[in-house]
Amino acid sequence: MRIATWNVNSITARLPRLLAWLESSGTDVLCVQETKCTAEQFPAAELRELGYESAVHADGRWNGVALVSRVGLDAVVKGLPGGPEYDGVQEPRAVSATCGPVRLWSVYVPNGREVDHPHYAYKLQWLDALRAAVAEDAAGSLPFAVLGDYNIAPADDDVWDRSVFEGSTHVTEPERAALAGLRQTGLVDVVPRPLKYDHPYTYWDYRQLAFPKNRGMRIDLVYGNQPFAAAVKDGYVDREERKGKGASDHAPVVVDLEV
């Protein structure tokens, strides 16, 4: 079984690449983030033509998540149970479902913006709610994983130059402590292999030639419980999909399971 996660940075803008990638990669379930569309605008019909069902949680703004599966979508939950609001709204940043033999979440963790910004406090609250919401499944016997854009680099070597990020979000101790809290529920970081260079970065800024210079970050993560991690046979960052015109600033992270 092949599972992937990809922040597409607008599914409308990325649709031709997405459809071609699904066909070529043989992915069974794709966790999508940053759809930037309403649920009605989501390309469910185009995906259905390829044999994929869709579970979408989106409101048309800059977030939005989905699960796209050709092995079933059961017990779908849209939203983060107990999640906080921002500006009076519970943003569409999480969707979960049972896909064949595994249960999966697609999550788009708030960015945080700046350390002294209210969005940073919201980010930490959101991660705390995520930890509480996944705890039971994380400790269970069914293969279970939370995949997506976490907007956190777990360690200093997950960014191209730690000094550049001094005082910025994505690398602070409270954010990393929140990831540690997730791991304490029984989840482990399933680290993919890079297809080039030494470290599996998943995101490169569009500016300042960050991608050709490999000035990246590993912020798209796969956190799986022990049954999930035990089933993993391979994992990699599909760096090729970050290349060329019309690419997202994130690359897909692919995990192969034997279940």
Buried (B, 14 or more C-beta within 10 A) or exposed (E): BBBBBBBBBBBEBBBEBBBEBBEEBEBBBBBBBBBBBBBEBBBBEBBEEEEBBBBBBBBBEEBBBBBBBBBEBEEBBBBBEEBBEBEEEBBBBBBBBBBBBBBBBBBBBBBBBEEEEEBBBBBBBBBBBBBBBBBEBBEBEEBBBBBBBBBBBBEEEBBBEEEEBEEEBBBBEBBBEBBEBBBEBBBBBBBBEBEEEEBBBBBBEEEEEBBEEBBBBBBBBBBBBBBBBEBBEEBBBBBBBBEEEEBBBBBBBBBBBEB
